[in-house]
Amino acid sequence: MTITVIPVRIDGDIRSSDDLCSMIIRSLETNGVSLENGDILVVAQKAVSKAEGRIVDLAKIKPSRKAAKLGKKLRKDPRIVELIINEAKEIVIVKNGIIITETKHGFICANSGVDQSNLSQADSAVLLPVNPDASARKLRDCITKRRNKDIAVVITDTFGRPFREGQTNVAVGVSGIKPIKNYIGREDMFGKKLRVTEIAVVDEIASAAELVMGKSEGVPLALVRGYTYDRCKKASSKQLVRPKKTDLFRSSRR
């Protein structure tokens, strides 16, 4: 199997009034990329959030007492802390100047995904999409209809990982692709039955795409071609979220 990852540049900044589907189609054409059945379009979360108007003017944020106190303790802008709290379902841990939360989507990540990088607007912050899976479905439906190609869409963000330095891209929204490849019950190359192996293929696709997307290259899109994946009409990034009761790292803190 040969897998190809193609970077797709978008000229100019994305704004809330922009039609992201049209921008993607136009950018594919500008970059000389023609869609094929089975392609996987990987889209950076920030591109989606910008198009959906998830940018917040910090001048309009009034920090709560809790945010002000925590901001002072961590030496963080209390307005950013307020956004982190508002976007969180639960604060998992505050340590070493870092706030780890469970977002309303169920993701465990730093700062509830609130970010200030790669924004043209001064004194602002960007939030995760309200429903990344719905965003992925909307893009897939639009592109499939307009280009008559059966593709999958993966929306990505950059998360840290327990026990590992550095960050990696993961899938926060999916459409048209089964997120996890299950090997349980199959035999390995020596005939032993596999008991626990489940591969988060959409996270691996997200990480592969990051290799050509970068963080400051103006490349919020990538096309992954050549990977044979399982189609799924009801795909959801929630399938990747480990339930709290089976999360050994979180349960050990109780």
WOURDA-V592453 format. One record per helix or strand of 3 or more residues. SS is the DSSP state (H for helix, E for strand). FROM is the first residue (numbers start at 1). LEN is the number of residues. If there is no record, write none. Layout:
# WOURDA-V592453
SS FROM LEN
SS FROM LEN
This chain:
# WOURDA-V592453
E 4 5
H 20 11
E 40 5
H 45 7
E 55 3
H 58 3
H 65 10
H 78 9
E 88 8
E 98 6
E 108 3
H 111 3
E 124 3
H 132 16
E 152 10
E 164 12
E 180 3
E 198 3
H 201 13
E 221 5
H 237 4
H 244 3
H 248 4
